[in-house]
Amino acid sequence: MCAVKAMIVDDSAVVRKHLSDLLTAGGVEVVATASDPLFAWPKLQSNPPDVLVLDVEMPRMDGISFLKKLMAEHPLPVVMCSTLTEKGSETTMQALAAGAVAFVTKPKLGLKDFLEDRSNGLVEAVKAAARANLRAMPQRQSGPTSVLSSPTAMAATTDRVIAFGLSTGGVQSLESVLRRLPRTLPGIVVVQHMPEKFTAAFASRLNTLCELDVAEARDGERVIAGRVLLAPGGRHMRLKRSGAQYVVEVTDGPLINHHRPSVDVLFRSVAQCAGRNAIGVIMTGMGDDGARGLREMHEAGAITAAQDEESCVVFGMPREAIRLGAADTVLPLGGIAPWLLEAAHQPAKARA
């Protein structure tokens, strides 16, 4: 099997050298490096890599402008490798929205140790990105587009809850679905695999684009119609019942399936607390986090769906859920929003 071919674009010669050594040691062939996008462009055209590892803040052309040009003219999987700061968090969110498949964060302190640490996730991210299905990347839209508006508010919305689980490729995919949903839907809870500080920026971005209210979840916050609560990076989120209402519990805890937040943690709590009054959707992502939790939701009587292979950027999590028989239906990305609107108005499943 041929090694994955990668190209590194970073303005620091030291970073380029260390990243090259790291990827090579992990079985990735580094075919080229460049100090900025203008140097990178002719190399990309003459010897296209399978994956581009891209910094954000560089001279002559910033990484986001280059990413947009790349995805418009010469699309290929991109892994962002940038510094984790508040400003960088927003910048990285813009990059993911522009088409990057994944990101690995460079710390501001201890950079040398990070660059030499084979467990920093870069090799795995590059190899996963090489398998990404770029044709499944949703097209960018402008402005809120609630094409599925409902004329009247739903009755008894607090009795229903919708749960999403996503990972690699989920940033654009989730945006594509939420932008098409009206405020009349039941409350929505989401786990998107992300590290700390990125989820707040992601939620803020979605909130400006959607008719729904989108926020990073806070412990004890109520789940209500028209609101989307996104699990904070680095913390698990569970659904709990408080009398006749749903609330979220945001906690620390060990990694589950190598993730925190974990989709399985959320889905299992939804199965226990909401049962047949829940709707579960598992979407694009590497690995199997959420598959068993979706099966528990299905067994508890929830309505469940998985994204199909053709529209997934990475068909890992949905594939495993389908294999386990956890999904009532398998849907393309464009079919998830209309299906949700219909499912939310259906009576809860009859108990077996």
N, C-alpha and C positions, 0 to 999 in steps of 0.2 A: 504494500500500500504506500503510495507516494506521500511524502511529508507535506504538511500544510505550508504554503509559502506566504510569508508576511513581509510587509514593508513598514518601517518606522519613520514617522515624521515628528521631530521634536527639535527645538532650537538649542538644546543642551547636548554638546558632544558627549559629556559624561553619561547623561541619561541614555542616549542612543547606544553607547557602548555596553552599558550594563543591561539594558533591555535586550540587546542582541544576544549577549551571552546567556541571559536567562531563558530566552525563547529557544535558542539553539540547544541548550542543555535539556530542555523539555521536549525535544523532537520536532521543533518547528524550524523550517528553513527560512532564514532572513535573506531575502533576495536583494534588498536595497534599503538605504536610509537616506534621509534628507533633513536639512536644517530648517526648511520652511516650505510652505505649499508651492511656491513658484519653482523651487528646485525639484520638488516632488513630481510635478505634473508631467514633464517629459519622461521621467522614469516609469511612471504608472502606465503611460501609453506604450512604451517600448517593451516593458516586461511586467505585465499586470500580475500583482500578487493575488492570493486567495483572500487575504485579510489585510486591512490597513490599520495600524496602531497610530492614533493621532492625538497630539497634544492640542490644547485649546488656545492658549495665549502665545502667539508667535509673531515675529516681525514680518512686515510687508503684507501679509494676509493672515487674519485670524483663523483659527480652526473651524469655527462655525460657518464663516463665509465659504471656506474651502469645501466643507462638507456639503453645503447646499449645491455648490457647483458640481461637485463629484456625483452626487445622487441624481442630478439633472442630466449630466452628460456621460458619465462613466460609472454607473452604480456598482458598488461592491461592498461587502460587509466591513463595517468600521467599528473598532473598539476604541473608545475614548480613554485616554490615560492622563488624568489631570489632577491638580492639587485640590484637596478637600477643604474649601473655605466657604464662607457664606456666599460670597460673590461667585466662587467657582461652582457652588451648588446650583445656582440659577443658570449659570452658563452651561453646565452639563445637562440640565433639563432641556435647554434650548437645543443642544446637540442631539439628544435622544429624540426630541420632537422632529428634528430635521432629518432623521433617518439612521442615526447610529444604532447598532445592534445591542451594544453593551458598554459598560465602563468599568474601569479599575481606578481607584482613587490613589493618588500619590500624596503621602503626608508631607506637611510643611517641615516638620522636624523628623529627624531620623531617616532621611530620604535614602541615604546610601544603604542602610540596613534593609530597607524595604525593597530596593532594587536588586539586592542580592538574595532575597528570601524567596525560595521556590514555592512557598505556600501562599504567596500574595494574590493568587487567583488569575494572574495574567495569562499564563499558559493555557489554563482551562478555558478562559474567556475567548482566547484566539481560536482554539480548536472548535469550540462551540459555534463561534461566529462563522467559521468556514462552512458549517453545515446549514447556515441560515438560508431561508427561502425569501430572498428580497422581493420577489414578485408579490408576496403576501403583505408587504408593507403598505398600510393605508395611505391614500393620497391626502396631502394637506388640504385643509379647508380654511375658510376665513369667516369669522363671526359665528355666533351661536346658530345652530341649525336644528331646531327641534321639529323634525319633519313628522313626528308621530304624536302631535298634540292631541290631547284628549279633552273633549268639551266640558266634562264635569269631573270633579275630584272623586277619587275612589272612596268607597265606604270602608270603615274599619281598617284603615291602613296600618294601624299599630299591630294588627294580628298577623301581618305578613312581613317577611324580610327577605331581601335578595342578597346573596353572597357571591362575590367574585374571587377567583384565585388566578394569578398570573405571574410570569417571570420574564425570561428573555423575550424581547419583542413586545412586551406588554404595554409599554408607555404609549406608543401610537395606537395600538389596538384598543386599549381601554378608552382612550380619548375618542376614537372613532365611534365606539358604542355609546358612551355617555352623552356625546353631543347630540345624539338623536333621540334622547329620552326626555319626556316631560316631567314636570315637578309633581305630577299626580301619582307617580309610582310609589310603592312602599319604600321604606328606608333601605339603603344599600350599604353593605359593609364590604371592604375590599382589602385583600392582602396582595400587594405587588412587591416582589422581592427587591428591596432597596436598602442600602445602609443608612445610618443616621444622617440627618440634616437634608437628605435629598427628598424625603417624602413631603416635607412641609412645602418645598418649592414646587413639587409636582402637584400637590393639592391646590396650591395657589394658582398655578397655571390653569388647571382644569376648571377652577371656579370662575375664571375670567372667560372661559370658552363655552361653558355649559349653562343650560337653563337651570339645572340642578344646583343646589348649594353643595360645594365640595370642600372638605376640611380634613386636616390631619386629626385623627381621633384623640380625645382626651379621656382619661380614666373616668368612668361613671357617666359619660355623655349619652344622652338618649338617642335612640334610633327612631327617626320620624320620617314621614312621607316627604319626598323631595330633597332629602339630605343624603349625601354620600360621605361616609367616614372611612378614611384611609389609614390602615395600621401604620404607626410610626416606625421608621427604620430602626432596627436594633431592639425592638420590643414586640412581644406577642400580643395579639388581640383576640379576645373571646367574646362571644355573645352571652349575656345573662338576662334573666327575667327579673324584673322588679315590679311585682304586682301584675298589672295588666299591660305593662310596658316593657320594651326591650332597651337595654343599655349595653355599652361595651365595657369590658374590663381590659385595661392596658397594663401589662406586667412585664417584669424581667423573667428570665428563666433560661434553661439550657437550650442550645441549638436543637431543633427538631428537623430531621432530614437535611441537616447541614444549614438550616436557615432560621433566622429570627428577624422578622416575623415569619411564621410558618403557615402555609395554607391549610395544612392538616389540622393545626390547632384551632383555627377559625372554623373550618367546616365541621369538625367534631362537636364543637360547642353549639353550632347552629343546629346540628342534628338533635342534640340533647334538649335544647331550649325551645326550638321552634318546630321541629319535626315536620309534619305534613303541611305546616303553614309557611314553609320556606321554599325558596327557589335558589338553586345553586348552578353556577356556571364556571367551568374550568377552561382556561384559554392558554394561548401560546406560552411555552416555557420549557426549559431543559430539566431533565430529571423526572421524579415521580411525586414530588410534594403536592398534596391535595387529592391525589387519586383515591387513596383509602378513605380520606375524610368525605369525599363526594359519595363514595359507596355507602358510608354510614348515613349520609343524608338521604340517599335513595332508599335505603332499607327502612329509614324512619318515616318514609312517605313523602319526602320532598320531591318537587319537580326539578329535574336535573338535565343539564346539557353540557356538551363538550364541543369545542371548536374543531373544525375538520382539518385534515392534514394540508390540503391545498392552500388554505388561507392562513395557516400558522407560520410564523417565522421559524419557530422550533417546535416540532410536534412531539415533545417528550411527555409532558404532564397530561395533555389530553389523550394521547395514545394509551398511556397506562390506565387512565380512568375508563376508557372504552374497553380495554382488555379485561378489566375487572367487572364489567357490566354495570358501571356506576352511572352511566348516562342514559336518560330516557331517549334523547335525540342527539344527533351530531349535526352541527350547523356551520355554514360558512360565516366568516366575520360579518358580512353584510346582513346576514339573517338573524343575528343575535338580538338586535334592538327590537325588531317587530315581533320576534318570538317572545321576548320578555314582556312586551306590552300585552300580548294575548294571554300569556301564562299568568300574569298578575291579576287578570280579570276572571280567570277560571276559578271555580270552587276548589278548595283544598282537596287533595286526593282522599278518597274514602279509605279508612283504615282496613287493613287486611283482616 
